[in-house]
Amino acid sequence: MKSIRLHLTLFTILLSISTTAQFRKYSNEFLNIGAGGRGLAMGGAQVASVNDGTAGYWNPAGLVGVKDNAQINLMHAEYFAGIGKYDYVSIAFPATNKKRTFAITGLRFAVDDIMNTLFLVEPDGTINYNNIQSFSSADYAFLFSYAQKWKESAKRNIQFGMNAKVIHRSVGKFARAWGFGIDAGVQVIQNKWRFGITARDITTTFNAWSFNFTEREKEVLYLTNNEIPVKSTEMTAPRLVLGLARDFKIGKKTSLMAEANVDLTFDGKRNTIISADPVSADPKLGLELNVNNIFFLRAGINNFQRALADGDTLNQKRVWIYQPSAGAGFKIQNVAIDYAFTNLANQSNPLFTHVFSLRLDMVSDKKNKNKKKK
């Protein structure tokens, strides 16, 4: 029995879902990874300044920045030495009046080739490796976005946007969930200042789980003292992100943009700078150096936490740690490539990964001909 319990550890973790409807801390956490090399390099500080197709993820109001052509954004990243794979794709369509934009975003985070060792041990106690099968645990999200200019003047522009999102999660053939939610965002642009606010899961996003076990699988779970999950509902509490950004001119063709965000969660105490019940606050800081709108250098800091100082297990002294990131990007005509070197863990236990993303503006042949004539 001890051998079976050992082999079932990962399996039971993946299926450790409450049998009652309640708010769960870190629910749908794959939706907080990020999107695009620019945003990841800047530590996720994007709510105020984002103005491309990735805005469907960060702040739907920023989609108004996609004005002239449809835009495609792609990103692939691998985490934990390739164990976890994260994919992002979006396409944004501006309206002909350049005041409205529609977008569709798809996200997938998956861990593939997980070993199912439920039947590794035969009833007579022998081990049969031929009984091992693999499965995948995957999370999907689809965002349907709409953005529009609200007020426009020489001094101030106000724009807003909304997301309707559909979430699908699966753990092999054993468990599946469907969820739905709504996000909303606003951006205010005044001179060199930009203010943004995003309210995520404002309708309290939920995941309705269902489970499918054979009688033989249920028997093994019962004999190994594992709870057999039943239908349940997992609820995600609302989240509010506030952002402030400013552009600084430092040369004829060079500028620096700085942004600060505060991520407010309402699901109880978290290990953040401000930790209270039920509100916790997590700051994010980002910088972007723009050279002639062609070359970009970026840096960011986020995920501030208190942890034990290295080697100080006796005095239990705690220090502040953080998650740094950096990156670069370049743009040639209608193609932009962004790179991020980001730390997935924290300052005391670094776990860095490389992320590349591609942005493509779908310029029509007619518009290209008109530009050449000019």
TALINRA-V436748 format. One record per residue. N is the residue number from 0. RES is the residue in three letters. SS is DSSP state (h for helix, s for strand, l for the rest). BURIAL is + if it has 9 or more other ideal C-beta (glycine too) atoms within 8 Angstrom, else -. D_FIRST is the distance of its C-alpha to the first C-alpha in Angstrom with 2 decimals. Layout:
BEGIN
n->{N N}
res->{RES RES}
ss->{SS SS}
burial->{BURIAL BURIAL}
d_first->{D_FIRST D_FIRST}
END
This chain:
BEGIN
n->{0 1 2 3 4 5 6 7 8 9 10 11 12 13 14 15 16 17 18 19 20 21 22 23 24 25 26 27 28 29 30 31 32 33 34 35 36 37 38 39 40 41 42 43 44 45 46 47 48 49 50 51 52 53 54 55 56 57 58 59 60 61 62 63 64 65 66 67 68 69 70 71 72 73 74 75 76 77 78 79 80 81 82 83 84 85 86 87 88 89 90 91 92 93 94 95 96 97 98 99 100 101 102 103 104 105 106 107 108 109 110 111 112 113 114 115 116 117 118 119 120 121 122 123 124 125 126 127 128 129 130 131 132 133 134 135 136 137 138 139 140 141 142 143 144 145 146 147 148 149 150 151 152 153 154 155 156 157 158 159 160 161 162 163 164 165 166 167 168 169 170 171 172 173 174 175 176 177 178 179 180 181 182 183 184 185 186 187 188 189 190 191 192 193 194 195 196 197 198 199 200 201 202 203 204 205 206 207 208 209 210 211 212 213 214 215 216 217 218 219 220 221 222 223 224 225 226 227 228 229 230 231 232 233 234 235 236 237 238 239 240 241 242 243 244 245 246 247 248 249 250 251 252 253 254 255 256 257 258 259 260 261 262 263 264 265 266 267 268 269 270 271 272 273 274 275 276 277 278 279 280 281 282 283 284 285 286 287 288 289 290 291 292 293 294 295 296 297 298 299 300 301 302 303 304 305 306 307 308 309 310 311 312 313 314 315 316 317 318 319 320 321 322 323 324 325 326 327 328 329 330 331 332 333 334 335 336 337 338 339 340 341 342 343 344 345 346 347 348 349 350 351 352 353 354 355 356 357 358 359 360 361 362 363 364 365 366 367 368 369 370 371 372 373}
res->{MET LYS SER ILE ARG LEU HIS LEU THR LEU PHE THR ILE LEU LEU SER ILE SER THR THR ALA GLN PHE ARG LYS TYR SER ASN GLU PHE LEU ASN ILE GLY ALA GLY GLY ARG GLY LEU ALA MET GLY GLY ALA GLN VAL ALA SER VAL ASN ASP GLY THR ALA GLY TYR TRP ASN PRO ALA GLY LEU VAL GLY VAL LYS ASP ASN ALA GLN ILE ASN LEU MET HIS ALA GLU TYR PHE ALA GLY ILE GLY LYS TYR ASP TYR VAL SER ILE ALA PHE PRO ALA THR ASN LYS LYS ARG THR PHE ALA ILE THR GLY LEU ARG PHE ALA VAL ASP ASP ILE MET ASN THR LEU PHE LEU VAL GLU PRO ASP GLY THR ILE ASN TYR ASN ASN ILE GLN SER PHE SER SER ALA ASP TYR ALA PHE LEU PHE SER TYR ALA GLN LYS TRP LYS GLU SER ALA LYS ARG ASN ILE GLN PHE GLY MET ASN ALA LYS VAL ILE HIS ARG SER VAL GLY LYS PHE ALA ARG ALA TRP GLY PHE GLY ILE ASP ALA GLY VAL GLN VAL ILE GLN ASN LYS TRP ARG PHE GLY ILE THR ALA ARG ASP ILE THR THR THR PHE ASN ALA TRP SER PHE ASN PHE THR GLU ARG GLU LYS GLU VAL LEU TYR LEU THR ASN ASN GLU ILE PRO VAL LYS SER THR GLU MET THR ALA PRO ARG LEU VAL LEU GLY LEU ALA ARG ASP PHE LYS ILE GLY LYS LYS THR SER LEU MET ALA GLU ALA ASN VAL ASP LEU THR PHE ASP GLY LYS ARG ASN THR ILE ILE SER ALA ASP PRO VAL SER ALA ASP PRO LYS LEU GLY LEU GLU LEU ASN VAL ASN ASN ILE PHE PHE LEU ARG ALA GLY ILE ASN ASN PHE GLN ARG ALA LEU ALA ASP GLY ASP THR LEU ASN GLN LYS ARG VAL TRP ILE TYR GLN PRO SER ALA GLY ALA GLY PHE LYS ILE GLN ASN VAL ALA ILE ASP TYR ALA PHE THR ASN LEU ALA ASN GLN SER ASN PRO LEU PHE THR HIS VAL PHE SER LEU ARG LEU ASP MET VAL SER ASP LYS LYS ASN LYS ASN LYS LYS LYS LYS}
ss->{l h h h h h h l h h h h h h l l l l l l l s s l l l l l h h h h l l l l h h h h h l l l l l l l l l l l l l h h h h l h h h h h h l l l l s s s s s s s s s s l l l l s s s s s s s s s s s l l l l l s s s s s s s s s s s s s s s s s l l l l s l l l l l s l h h h l s s s s s s s s s s s s s s s s s s s s l l l s s s s s s s s s s s s s s s s l l l s s s s s s s s s s s s s s s s l l s s s s s s s s l l l l l s s s s s s l l l h h h h h h h h h l l l l l l l l s s s s l l l s s s s s s s s s s s l l l l s s s s s s s s s s s s l l l l l l l l s s l l l l s s s s s s s s s s s s l l l s s s s s s s s s s s s s s l l l l l l l l l s s s s s s s s s s s s s s s l l s s s s s s s s s l l l l l l l l s s s s s s s s s s s l l h h h h h h h h h l}
burial->{- - - + + - + + - - + + - + + - + - - - - - - + - - + + - + + - - - + + + + + + + + + + + + + + + + - + + + + + + + + + + + + + + + - - + + + + + + + + + + + - - - - + + + + + + + + + + + + - - - - + + + + + + + + + + + + - - + - + + + + + + + - - - - - + - - + + - + + + + + + + + + + + + + + + + - - - - - - - + + + + + + + + + + + + + + + + - + + + + + + + + + + + + + + + + + - - + + + + + + + + + + - + + + + + + - + - + - - - + + - + + + - + - - - + + - - + + + + + + + + + + + + + + + + + - - - - - + + + + + + + + + + + + + + - - + - + - - - - - - + + + + + + + + + + + + + - - - + + + + + + + + - + + - + + - - - + - - - - - - - - + + + + + + + + + + + - - - + + + + + + + + + + - + - - - - - - + - + + + + + + + + - - - - + + - - - - - -}
d_first->{0.00 3.81 5.35 5.17 6.27 8.73 10.09 10.64 12.68 16.01 15.59 15.07 17.94 20.20 19.72 20.02 23.29 24.77 25.46 28.97 32.00 32.66 33.90 31.25 32.18 32.19 32.02 33.22 33.45 34.02 37.48 38.35 37.99 41.65 43.93 46.47 47.15 49.87 47.75 44.84 47.34 48.96 45.78 45.67 49.06 50.49 51.23 54.95 55.88 53.91 56.42 54.94 52.48 49.46 50.89 49.06 45.95 47.53 50.35 51.71 55.19 55.49 55.58 59.29 59.71 59.13 62.72 64.29 61.72 58.31 55.70 52.40 49.71 46.78 44.01 40.90 38.65 35.41 33.19 30.62 31.82 32.00 28.52 30.18 33.36 35.96 38.96 41.97 45.07 47.96 51.41 54.15 57.35 60.38 62.88 66.45 67.79 65.43 64.48 61.26 58.19 55.28 52.01 48.72 45.70 42.36 39.29 35.95 33.07 30.12 27.14 26.88 24.53 21.25 18.40 16.39 13.06 11.77 12.18 11.64 9.15 11.18 10.65 11.65 9.03 11.83 12.22 15.09 16.78 19.28 17.00 17.23 19.92 21.73 23.14 25.48 25.66 29.40 31.77 35.36 38.43 41.95 44.86 48.21 50.80 54.41 56.71 60.35 63.11 64.09 67.06 68.82 71.73 73.23 71.58 68.27 65.82 63.13 60.49 57.43 54.55 51.61 48.30 46.61 43.06 40.44 36.80 34.16 30.54 27.85 24.22 24.20 24.52 22.08 24.42 28.16 30.64 34.42 36.46 40.14 42.24 45.65 46.89 50.49 52.45 55.95 57.87 61.23 63.34 66.40 68.30 65.88 63.32 60.37 58.26 55.12 52.69 49.64 47.87 44.49 42.59 45.59 44.49 40.97 39.04 36.10 33.19 32.29 28.71 27.52 24.15 23.55 20.26 20.21 18.93 16.20 15.15 15.36 13.17 10.23 11.12 11.41 8.15 6.50 9.49 11.69 15.34 17.10 20.33 23.69 27.20 28.33 31.23 31.09 34.52 36.15 38.77 42.21 43.06 46.58 47.76 51.25 53.08 56.42 57.88 61.25 63.07 65.16 67.86 68.10 70.35 72.18 69.18 66.35 64.52 61.53 59.33 57.17 54.70 52.67 50.05 48.26 45.02 44.66 41.38 41.09 37.39 37.35 37.41 36.54 36.89 40.41 43.94 44.59 41.55 42.23 40.96 41.19 43.14 42.18 44.42 43.62 46.71 47.14 50.09 51.45 54.54 56.17 59.20 61.15 63.64 66.03 63.28 62.15 59.99 57.51 55.66 52.93 50.75 48.55 46.37 43.76 40.49 41.85 39.21 39.11 36.74 36.60 39.24 38.07 37.41 38.36 35.23 37.40 39.96 37.69 40.64 40.15 42.17 42.75 41.19 41.89 41.21 44.24 45.27 48.29 49.72 52.80 54.29 57.35 59.20 61.60 63.45 60.89 57.80 55.77 52.83 50.86 48.47 46.12 44.37 41.98 39.39 36.13 34.86 37.48 40.00 37.71 35.02 37.01 35.49 38.48 38.87 41.95 42.93 45.86 47.38 50.36 52.97 55.51 58.54 59.64 63.38 65.47 68.10 70.81 69.95 69.81 73.29 74.64 73.37 75.03 78.33 78.27}
END
